[in-house]
Amino acid sequence: MPQLNPNPWFFIMLTSWLTFSLIIQPKLLSFVSTNPPSNKTPTTTTTTPWTWPWT
């Protein structure tokens, strides 16, 4: 059963994981968000119930 042989696939998975963790992720995290979160308090809207004409 060749699916159980981890020889080529484990190395590929480990290499891609290390590439992402050590090279790509720090570059992505260095970008500044274009829409930073703000400390606004959420506003609650008051709604009036709908009156149905046939009730």
All heavy atoms as TSV, in Angstrom:
chain	resi	resn	atom	element	x	y	z
A	1	MET	N	N	0.840	-1.187	0.000
A	1	MET	CA	C	0.000	0.000	0.000
A	1	MET	C	C	0.882	1.245	0.000
A	1	MET	O	O	1.471	1.599	1.017
A	1	MET	CB	C	-0.902	-0.013	1.235
A	1	MET	CG	C	-1.956	-1.107	1.177
A	1	MET	SD	S	-2.980	-1.232	2.628
A	1	MET	CE	C	-3.670	0.352	2.731
A	2	PRO	N	N	0.990	1.910	-1.110
A	2	PRO	CA	C	1.902	3.054	-1.194
A	2	PRO	C	C	1.429	4.272	-0.407
A	2	PRO	O	O	2.200	5.171	-0.145
A	2	PRO	CB	C	1.953	3.355	-2.692
A	2	PRO	CG	C	0.714	2.756	-3.243
A	2	PRO	CD	C	0.366	1.596	-2.374
A	3	GLN	N	N	0.143	4.318	-0.024
A	3	GLN	CA	C	-0.342	5.463	0.738
A	3	GLN	C	C	0.305	5.537	2.114
A	3	GLN	O	O	0.387	6.592	2.718
A	3	GLN	CB	C	-1.869	5.391	0.922
A	3	GLN	CG	C	-2.632	5.497	-0.362
A	3	GLN	CD	C	-2.966	4.119	-0.921
A	3	GLN	OE1	O	-2.244	3.165	-0.693
A	3	GLN	NE2	N	-4.061	4.030	-1.638
A	4	LEU	N	N	0.729	4.409	2.628
A	4	LEU	CA	C	1.294	4.386	3.977
A	4	LEU	C	C	2.791	4.685	4.002
A	4	LEU	O	O	3.380	4.755	5.071
A	4	LEU	CB	C	1.033	3.022	4.623
A	4	LEU	CG	C	-0.442	2.662	4.799
A	4	LEU	CD1	C	-0.564	1.281	5.425
A	4	LEU	CD2	C	-1.133	3.686	5.672
A	5	ASN	N	N	3.371	4.879	2.864
A	5	ASN	CA	C	4.791	5.182	2.804
A	5	ASN	C	C	4.970	6.703	2.973
A	5	ASN	O	O	4.661	7.477	2.077
A	5	ASN	CB	C	5.358	4.715	1.464
A	5	ASN	CG	C	6.840	4.955	1.387
A	5	ASN	OD1	O	7.467	5.341	2.359
A	5	ASN	ND2	N	7.399	4.734	0.211
A	6	PRO	N	N	5.490	7.151	4.100
A	6	PRO	CA	C	5.601	8.595	4.337
A	6	PRO	C	C	6.868	9.229	3.777
A	6	PRO	O	O	7.124	10.400	4.016
A	6	PRO	CB	C	5.593	8.685	5.861
A	6	PRO	CG	C	6.236	7.428	6.305
A	6	PRO	CD	C	5.824	6.381	5.302
A	7	ASN	N	N	7.665	8.463	3.037
A	7	ASN	CA	C	8.957	8.988	2.588
A	7	ASN	C	C	8.867	10.282	1.799
A	7	ASN	O	O	9.431	11.284	2.210
A	7	ASN	CB	C	9.715	7.931	1.784
A	7	ASN	CG	C	10.632	7.124	2.673
A	7	ASN	OD1	O	10.926	7.527	3.777
A	7	ASN	ND2	N	11.057	5.976	2.189
A	8	PRO	N	N	8.227	10.350	0.650
A	8	PRO	CA	C	8.271	11.635	-0.071
A	8	PRO	C	C	7.329	12.672	0.510
A	8	PRO	O	O	7.631	13.859	0.516
A	8	PRO	CB	C	7.871	11.258	-1.491
A	8	PRO	CG	C	7.029	10.056	-1.327
A	8	PRO	CD	C	7.560	9.329	-0.124
A	9	TRP	N	N	6.173	12.243	1.007
A	9	TRP	CA	C	5.141	13.200	1.383
A	9	TRP	C	C	5.421	13.889	2.702
A	9	TRP	O	O	5.073	15.051	2.880
A	9	TRP	CB	C	3.774	12.526	1.423
A	9	TRP	CG	C	3.492	11.860	0.127
A	9	TRP	CD1	C	3.368	10.528	-0.103
A	9	TRP	CD2	C	3.349	12.497	-1.141
A	9	TRP	NE1	N	3.130	10.300	-1.427
A	9	TRP	CE2	C	3.123	11.487	-2.086
A	9	TRP	CE3	C	3.396	13.819	-1.563
A	9	TRP	CZ2	C	2.935	11.776	-3.425
A	9	TRP	CZ3	C	3.204	14.101	-2.906
A	9	TRP	CH2	C	2.980	13.087	-3.819
A	10	PHE	N	N	6.044	13.195	3.608
A	10	PHE	CA	C	6.350	13.833	4.891
A	10	PHE	C	C	7.369	14.954	4.705
A	10	PHE	O	O	7.241	16.024	5.298
A	10	PHE	CB	C	6.860	12.797	5.895
A	10	PHE	CG	C	7.138	13.377	7.243
A	10	PHE	CD1	C	6.101	13.764	8.065
A	10	PHE	CD2	C	8.439	13.559	7.686
A	10	PHE	CE1	C	6.347	14.315	9.308
A	10	PHE	CE2	C	8.691	14.107	8.925
A	10	PHE	CZ	C	7.641	14.483	9.735
A	11	PHE	N	N	8.354	14.741	3.876
A	11	PHE	CA	C	9.357	15.777	3.623
A	11	PHE	C	C	8.728	16.979	2.925
A	11	PHE	O	O	9.039	18.135	3.254
A	11	PHE	CB	C	10.505	15.203	2.791
A	11	PHE	CG	C	11.565	16.217	2.483
A	11	PHE	CD1	C	12.403	16.687	3.485
A	11	PHE	CD2	C	11.695	16.724	1.208
A	11	PHE	CE1	C	13.370	17.641	3.207
A	11	PHE	CE2	C	12.650	17.676	0.922
A	11	PHE	CZ	C	13.491	18.129	1.920
A	12	ILE	N	N	7.833	16.742	1.983
A	12	ILE	CA	C	7.167	17.832	1.280
A	12	ILE	C	C	6.287	18.627	2.248
A	12	ILE	O	O	6.274	19.860	2.238
A	12	ILE	CB	C	6.348	17.276	0.097
A	12	ILE	CG1	C	7.290	16.739	-0.968
A	12	ILE	CG2	C	5.420	18.340	-0.476
A	12	ILE	CD1	C	6.595	15.982	-2.068
A	13	MET	N	N	5.543	17.917	3.090
A	13	MET	CA	C	4.692	18.599	4.056
A	13	MET	C	C	5.526	19.410	5.047
A	13	MET	O	O	5.210	20.562	5.353
A	13	MET	CB	C	3.822	17.600	4.826
A	13	MET	CG	C	2.857	18.283	5.770
A	13	MET	SD	S	2.306	17.267	7.126
A	13	MET	CE	C	3.793	16.973	8.040
A	14	LEU	N	N	6.588	18.833	5.537
A	14	LEU	CA	C	7.444	19.524	6.496
A	14	LEU	C	C	8.105	20.743	5.863
A	14	LEU	O	O	8.167	21.823	6.471
A	14	LEU	CB	C	8.499	18.550	7.026
A	14	LEU	CG	C	9.335	19.025	8.195
A	14	LEU	CD1	C	8.452	19.187	9.415
A	14	LEU	CD2	C	10.432	18.031	8.477
A	15	THR	N	N	8.548	20.622	4.637
A	15	THR	CA	C	9.178	21.745	3.947
A	15	THR	C	C	8.191	22.874	3.696
A	15	THR	O	O	8.501	24.047	3.921
A	15	THR	CB	C	9.779	21.265	2.611
A	15	THR	OG1	O	10.653	20.170	2.878
A	15	THR	CG2	C	10.520	22.374	1.927
A	16	SER	N	N	7.002	22.528	3.257
A	16	SER	CA	C	6.014	23.571	2.994
A	16	SER	C	C	5.557	24.236	4.297
A	16	SER	O	O	5.341	25.452	4.341
A	16	SER	CB	C	4.822	22.999	2.236
A	16	SER	OG	O	4.194	22.009	3.020
A	17	TRP	N	N	5.426	23.474	5.359
A	17	TRP	CA	C	5.033	24.053	6.645
A	17	TRP	C	C	6.116	24.996	7.166
A	17	TRP	O	O	5.818	26.091	7.646
A	17	TRP	CB	C	4.770	22.927	7.636
A	17	TRP	CG	C	4.246	23.406	8.936
A	17	TRP	CD1	C	2.962	23.700	9.255
A	17	TRP	CD2	C	5.026	23.649	10.120
A	17	TRP	NE1	N	2.887	24.108	10.562
A	17	TRP	CE2	C	4.137	24.096	11.114
A	17	TRP	CE3	C	6.380	23.534	10.424
A	17	TRP	CZ2	C	4.571	24.420	12.389
A	17	TRP	CZ3	C	6.801	23.860	11.699
A	17	TRP	CH2	C	5.898	24.301	12.656
A	18	LEU	N	N	7.355	24.603	7.065
A	18	LEU	CA	C	8.447	25.463	7.525
A	18	LEU	C	C	8.575	26.710	6.654
A	18	LEU	O	O	8.855	27.801	7.163
A	18	LEU	CB	C	9.767	24.689	7.530
A	18	LEU	CG	C	9.935	23.688	8.674
A	18	LEU	CD1	C	11.196	22.866	8.483
A	18	LEU	CD2	C	9.956	24.399	10.006
A	19	THR	N	N	8.351	26.555	5.358
A	19	THR	CA	C	8.396	27.716	4.468
A	19	THR	C	C	7.334	28.723	4.851
A	19	THR	O	O	7.577	29.929	4.929
A	19	THR	CB	C	8.205	27.265	3.010
A	19	THR	OG1	O	9.229	26.330	2.704
A	19	THR	CG2	C	8.256	28.439	2.069
A	20	PHE	N	N	6.141	28.222	5.088
A	20	PHE	CA	C	5.080	29.134	5.478
A	20	PHE	C	C	5.372	29.778	6.832
A	20	PHE	O	O	5.201	30.980	7.007
A	20	PHE	CB	C	3.747	28.385	5.539
A	20	PHE	CG	C	2.621	29.237	6.017
A	20	PHE	CD1	C	2.063	30.198	5.189
A	20	PHE	CD2	C	2.133	29.110	7.303
A	20	PHE	CE1	C	1.040	31.010	5.634
A	20	PHE	CE2	C	1.108	29.903	7.750
A	20	PHE	CZ	C	0.558	30.869	6.911
A	21	SER	N	N	5.794	28.995	7.797
A	21	SER	CA	C	5.989	29.510	9.155
A	21	SER	C	C	7.146	30.487	9.268
A	21	SER	O	O	7.065	31.471	10.001
A	21	SER	CB	C	6.250	28.357	10.123
A	21	SER	OG	O	5.140	27.520	10.178
A	22	LEU	N	N	8.217	30.226	8.564
A	22	LEU	CA	C	9.419	31.029	8.752
A	22	LEU	C	C	9.599	32.143	7.732
A	22	LEU	O	O	10.286	33.125	8.018
A	22	LEU	CB	C	10.652	30.119	8.720
A	22	LEU	CG	C	10.687	29.044	9.807
A	22	LEU	CD1	C	11.890	28.143	9.609
A	22	LEU	CD2	C	10.691	29.657	11.182
A	23	ILE	N	N	8.993	32.012	6.566
A	23	ILE	CA	C	9.235	33.005	5.519
A	23	ILE	C	C	7.972	33.795	5.190
A	23	ILE	O	O	7.963	35.023	5.230
A	23	ILE	CB	C	9.794	32.320	4.247
A	23	ILE	CG1	C	11.134	31.673	4.565
A	23	ILE	CG2	C	9.916	33.310	3.119
A	23	ILE	CD1	C	11.709	30.844	3.446
A	24	ILE	N	N	6.903	33.099	4.868
A	24	ILE	CA	C	5.713	33.786	4.363
A	24	ILE	C	C	4.928	34.459	5.484
A	24	ILE	O	O	4.502	35.611	5.341
A	24	ILE	CB	C	4.832	32.785	3.585
A	24	ILE	CG1	C	5.601	32.270	2.384
A	24	ILE	CG2	C	3.532	33.439	3.157
A	24	ILE	CD1	C	4.909	31.180	1.627
A	25	GLN	N	N	4.743	33.790	6.594
A	25	GLN	CA	C	3.926	34.353	7.664
A	25	GLN	C	C	4.486	35.663	8.235
A	25	GLN	O	O	3.728	36.611	8.418
A	25	GLN	CB	C	3.735	33.319	8.760
A	25	GLN	CG	C	2.724	33.739	9.803
A	25	GLN	CD	C	2.555	32.681	10.861
A	25	GLN	OE1	O	3.376	31.778	10.988
A	25	GLN	NE2	N	1.511	32.780	11.629
A	26	PRO	N	N	5.766	35.794	8.542
A	26	PRO	CA	C	6.255	37.091	9.033
A	26	PRO	C	C	6.091	38.222	8.021
A	26	PRO	O	O	5.837	39.363	8.397
A	26	PRO	CB	C	7.737	36.837	9.329
A	26	PRO	CG	C	7.846	35.381	9.528
A	26	PRO	CD	C	6.811	34.766	8.653
A	27	LYS	N	N	6.209	37.902	6.732
A	27	LYS	CA	C	6.019	38.946	5.726
A	27	LYS	C	C	4.566	39.388	5.686
A	27	LYS	O	O	4.276	40.575	5.511
A	27	LYS	CB	C	6.445	38.432	4.350
A	27	LYS	CG	C	7.933	38.314	4.201
A	27	LYS	CD	C	8.301	37.946	2.795
A	27	LYS	CE	C	9.818	37.881	2.683
A	27	LYS	NZ	N	10.248	37.729	1.309
A	28	LEU	N	N	3.649	38.459	5.835
A	28	LEU	CA	C	2.234	38.822	5.821
A	28	LEU	C	C	1.847	39.601	7.079
A	28	LEU	O	O	1.031	40.519	7.025
A	28	LEU	CB	C	1.367	37.566	5.717
A	28	LEU	CG	C	1.352	36.863	4.371
A	28	LEU	CD1	C	0.521	35.591	4.458
A	28	LEU	CD2	C	0.815	37.769	3.308
A	29	LEU	N	N	2.425	39.250	8.202
A	29	LEU	CA	C	2.068	39.922	9.451
A	29	LEU	C	C	2.678	41.314	9.555
A	29	LEU	O	O	2.250	42.105	10.397
A	29	LEU	CB	C	2.519	39.067	10.641
A	29	LEU	CG	C	1.734	37.779	10.845
A	29	LEU	CD1	C	2.324	36.980	11.998
A	29	LEU	CD2	C	0.280	38.063	11.094
A	30	SER	N	N	3.633	41.632	8.709
A	30	SER	CA	C	4.254	42.952	8.785
A	30	SER	C	C	3.416	44.028	8.120
A	30	SER	O	O	3.660	45.212	8.334
A	30	SER	CB	C	5.636	42.909	8.143
A	30	SER	OG	O	5.505	42.738	6.745
A	31	PHE	N	N	2.433	43.653	7.320
A	31	PHE	CA	C	1.590	44.643	6.666
A	31	PHE	C	C	0.683	45.320	7.674
A	31	PHE	O	O	0.192	44.693	8.619
A	31	PHE	CB	C	0.735	44.005	5.576
A	31	PHE	CG	C	1.520	43.570	4.381
A	31	PHE	CD1	C	1.542	42.245	4.012
A	31	PHE	CD2	C	2.225	44.480	3.624
A	31	PHE	CE1	C	2.257	41.831	2.914
A	31	PHE	CE2	C	2.943	44.085	2.521
A	31	PHE	CZ	C	2.968	42.756	2.164
A	32	VAL	N	N	0.432	46.590	7.456
A	32	VAL	CA	C	-0.462	47.343	8.321
A	32	VAL	C	C	-1.870	47.199	7.769
A	32	VAL	O	O	-2.088	47.309	6.561
A	32	VAL	CB	C	-0.040	48.829	8.363
A	32	VAL	CG1	C	-1.013	49.643	9.184
A	32	VAL	CG2	C	1.367	48.945	8.889
A	33	SER	N	N	-2.772	46.982	8.649
A	33	SER	CA	C	-4.158	46.827	8.221
A	33	SER	C	C	-4.686	48.144	7.662
A	33	SER	O	O	-4.450	49.215	8.225
A	33	SER	CB	C	-5.009	46.376	9.404
A	33	SER	OG	O	-6.363	46.361	9.031
A	34	THR	N	N	-5.416	48.082	6.557
A	34	THR	CA	C	-5.932	49.312	5.952
A	34	THR	C	C	-7.170	49.822	6.684
A	34	THR	O	O	-7.523	50.985	6.556
A	34	THR	CB	C	-6.286	49.079	4.479
A	34	THR	OG1	O	-7.228	48.017	4.403
A	34	THR	CG2	C	-5.045	48.726	3.682
A	35	ASN	N	N	-7.794	48.976	7.431
A	35	ASN	CA	C	-8.977	49.379	8.172
A	35	ASN	C	C	-8.809	48.912	9.622
A	35	ASN	O	O	-9.351	47.885	10.018
A	35	ASN	CB	C	-10.228	48.755	7.541
A	35	ASN	CG	C	-11.478	49.327	8.116
A	35	ASN	OD1	O	-11.447	50.313	8.826
A	35	ASN	ND2	N	-12.601	48.701	7.824
A	36	PRO	N	N	-8.063	49.658	10.438
A	36	PRO	CA	C	-7.800	49.196	11.802
A	36	PRO	C	C	-9.073	49.212	12.634
A	36	PRO	O	O	-9.964	50.033	12.424
A	36	PRO	CB	C	-6.782	50.208	12.338
A	36	PRO	CG	C	-6.979	51.412	11.503
A	36	PRO	CD	C	-7.440	50.950	10.163
A	37	PRO	N	N	-9.182	48.309	13.579
A	37	PRO	CA	C	-10.375	48.278	14.423
A	37	PRO	C	C	-10.440	49.503	15.321
A	37	PRO	O	O	-9.426	50.037	15.770
A	37	PRO	CB	C	-10.216	47.009	15.241
A	37	PRO	CG	C	-8.774	46.697	15.194
A	37	PRO	CD	C	-8.257	47.248	13.895
A	38	SER	N	N	-11.614	49.956	15.579
A	38	SER	CA	C	-11.777	51.132	16.424
A	38	SER	C	C	-12.486	50.740	17.716
A	38	SER	O	O	-13.108	49.682	17.813
A	38	SER	CB	C	-12.594	52.200	15.694
A	38	SER	OG	O	-13.877	51.691	15.395
A	39	ASN	N	N	-12.411	51.617	18.690
A	39	ASN	CA	C	-13.002	51.350	20.002
A	39	ASN	C	C	-14.373	51.992	20.144
A	39	ASN	O	O	-14.717	52.497	21.197
A	39	ASN	CB	C	-12.075	51.854	21.114
A	39	ASN	CG	C	-10.809	51.029	21.168
A	39	ASN	OD1	O	-10.811	49.856	20.817
A	39	ASN	ND2	N	-9.728	51.651	21.595
A	40	LYS	N	N	-15.151	51.973	19.093
A	40	LYS	CA	C	-16.478	52.549	19.163
A	40	LYS	C	C	-17.416	51.630	19.944
A	40	LYS	O	O	-17.305	50.415	19.886
A	40	LYS	CB	C	-17.051	52.750	17.763
A	40	LYS	CG	C	-16.370	53.812	16.967
A	40	LYS	CD	C	-17.056	53.957	15.627
A	40	LYS	CE	C	-16.364	54.983	14.765
A	40	LYS	NZ	N	-16.978	55.051	13.432
A	41	THR	N	N	-18.337	52.256	20.637
A	41	THR	CA	C	-19.336	51.446	21.323
A	41	THR	C	C	-20.440	51.103	20.331
A	41	THR	O	O	-20.836	51.933	19.521
A	41	THR	CB	C	-19.938	52.207	22.518
A	41	THR	OG1	O	-20.532	53.407	22.017
A	41	THR	CG2	C	-18.888	52.538	23.556
A	42	PRO	N	N	-20.932	49.899	20.373
A	42	PRO	CA	C	-21.959	49.519	19.409
A	42	PRO	C	C	-23.265	50.275	19.675
A	42	PRO	O	O	-23.694	50.422	20.815
A	42	PRO	CB	C	-22.142	48.018	19.626
A	42	PRO	CG	C	-21.553	47.732	20.950
A	42	PRO	CD	C	-20.540	48.799	21.245
A	43	THR	N	N	-23.851	50.760	18.633
A	43	THR	CA	C	-25.101	51.497	18.781
A	43	THR	C	C	-26.266	50.531	18.618
A	43	THR	O	O	-26.261	49.674	17.730
A	43	THR	CB	C	-25.214	52.602	17.720
A	43	THR	OG1	O	-25.146	51.984	16.437
A	43	THR	CG2	C	-24.085	53.613	17.866
A	44	THR	N	N	-27.239	50.682	19.464
A	44	THR	CA	C	-28.425	49.835	19.371
A	44	THR	C	C	-29.535	50.631	18.714
A	44	THR	O	O	-29.822	51.765	19.099
A	44	THR	CB	C	-28.877	49.365	20.762
A	44	THR	OG1	O	-29.121	50.508	21.561
A	44	THR	CG2	C	-27.813	48.511	21.436
A	45	THR	N	N	-30.146	50.036	17.743
A	45	THR	CA	C	-31.231	50.706	17.045
A	45	THR	C	C	-32.557	50.225	17.610
A	45	THR	O	O	-32.740	49.029	17.875
A	45	THR	CB	C	-31.173	50.415	15.540
A	45	THR	OG1	O	-31.249	49.004	15.360
A	45	THR	CG2	C	-29.893	50.936	14.931
A	46	THR	N	N	-33.451	51.146	17.792
A	46	THR	CA	C	-34.774	50.771	18.296
A	46	THR	C	C	-35.686	50.528	17.112
A	46	THR	O	O	-35.761	51.321	16.179
A	46	THR	CB	C	-35.354	51.896	19.172
A	46	THR	OG1	O	-35.431	53.076	18.381
A	46	THR	CG2	C	-34.476	52.143	20.385
A	47	THR	N	N	-36.363	49.438	17.159
A	47	THR	CA	C	-37.269	49.082	16.079
A	47	THR	C	C	-38.690	49.045	16.606
A	47	THR	O	O	-38.939	48.672	17.756
A	47	THR	CB	C	-36.906	47.717	15.488
A	47	THR	OG1	O	-36.982	46.754	16.532
A	47	THR	CG2	C	-35.510	47.725	14.900
A	48	THR	N	N	-39.601	49.420	15.764
A	48	THR	CA	C	-41.018	49.352	16.141
A	48	THR	C	C	-41.633	48.143	15.469
A	48	THR	O	O	-41.299	47.825	14.321
A	48	THR	CB	C	-41.753	50.632	15.685
A	48	THR	OG1	O	-41.594	50.757	14.282
A	48	THR	CG2	C	-41.184	51.856	16.384
A	49	PRO	N	N	-42.502	47.460	16.126
A	49	PRO	CA	C	-43.097	46.258	15.522
A	49	PRO	C	C	-44.006	46.645	14.353
A	49	PRO	O	O	-44.612	47.701	14.326
A	49	PRO	CB	C	-43.890	45.638	16.661
A	49	PRO	CG	C	-44.081	46.714	17.657
A	49	PRO	CD	C	-42.953	47.673	17.497
A	50	TRP	N	N	-44.043	45.758	13.411
A	50	TRP	CA	C	-44.859	45.992	12.224
A	50	TRP	C	C	-46.307	45.636	12.535
A	50	TRP	O	O	-46.596	44.578	13.073
A	50	TRP	CB	C	-44.324	45.107	11.101
A	50	TRP	CG	C	-45.043	45.306	9.814
A	50	TRP	CD1	C	-46.070	44.589	9.360
A	50	TRP	CD2	C	-44.770	46.304	8.841
A	50	TRP	NE1	N	-46.481	45.044	8.146
A	50	TRP	CE2	C	-45.697	46.121	7.801
A	50	TRP	CE3	C	-43.852	47.345	8.735
A	50	TRP	CZ2	C	-45.714	46.913	6.669
A	50	TRP	CZ3	C	-43.877	48.127	7.605
A	50	TRP	CH2	C	-44.806	47.928	6.600
A	51	THR	N	N	-47.197	46.530	12.172
A	51	THR	CA	C	-48.611	46.232	12.353
A	51	THR	C	C	-49.168	45.718	11.039
A	51	THR	O	O	-49.186	46.436	10.029
A	51	THR	CB	C	-49.374	47.499	12.794
A	51	THR	OG1	O	-49.166	48.518	11.821
A	51	THR	CG2	C	-48.896	47.958	14.146
A	52	TRP	N	N	-49.622	44.500	11.062
A	52	TRP	CA	C	-50.146	43.888	9.848
A	52	TRP	C	C	-51.598	44.341	9.646
A	52	TRP	O	O	-52.384	44.366	10.574
A	52	TRP	CB	C	-50.079	42.368	9.950
A	52	TRP	CG	C	-48.678	41.890	10.047
A	52	TRP	CD1	C	-47.983	41.555	11.153
A	52	TRP	CD2	C	-47.768	41.717	8.954
A	52	TRP	NE1	N	-46.705	41.176	10.867
A	52	TRP	CE2	C	-46.540	41.256	9.504
A	52	TRP	CE3	C	-47.854	41.894	7.576
A	52	TRP	CZ2	C	-45.437	40.986	8.717
A	52	TRP	CZ3	C	-46.751	41.591	6.792
A	52	TRP	CH2	C	-45.561	41.161	7.364
A	53	PRO	N	N	-51.959	44.716	8.454
A	53	PRO	CA	C	-53.306	45.250	8.234
A	53	PRO	C	C	-54.411	44.205	8.344
A	53	PRO	O	O	-55.561	44.559	8.540
A	53	PRO	CB	C	-53.240	45.830	6.822
A	53	PRO	CG	C	-52.069	45.214	6.174
A	53	PRO	CD	C	-51.137	44.784	7.261
A	54	TRP	N	N	-54.125	42.933	8.239
A	54	TRP	CA	C	-55.186	41.929	8.241
A	54	TRP	C	C	-55.375	41.253	9.601
A	54	TRP	O	O	-56.113	40.314	9.725
A	54	TRP	CB	C	-54.922	40.861	7.183
A	54	TRP	CG	C	-53.583	40.216	7.298
A	54	TRP	CD1	C	-53.211	39.226	8.136
A	54	TRP	CD2	C	-52.425	40.559	6.527
A	54	TRP	NE1	N	-51.892	38.925	7.959
A	54	TRP	CE2	C	-51.392	39.725	6.969
A	54	TRP	CE3	C	-52.158	41.489	5.515
A	54	TRP	CZ2	C	-50.114	39.788	6.419
A	54	TRP	CZ3	C	-50.902	41.529	4.970
A	54	TRP	CH2	C	-49.889	40.697	5.428
A	55	THR	N	N	-54.696	41.745	10.641
A	55	THR	CA	C	-54.906	41.128	11.969
A	55	THR	C	C	-55.750	42.024	12.840
A	55	THR	O	O	-55.915	43.191	12.640
A	55	THR	CB	C	-53.572	40.889	12.681
A	55	THR	OG1	O	-52.880	42.125	12.785
A	55	THR	CG2	C	-52.740	39.859	11.970
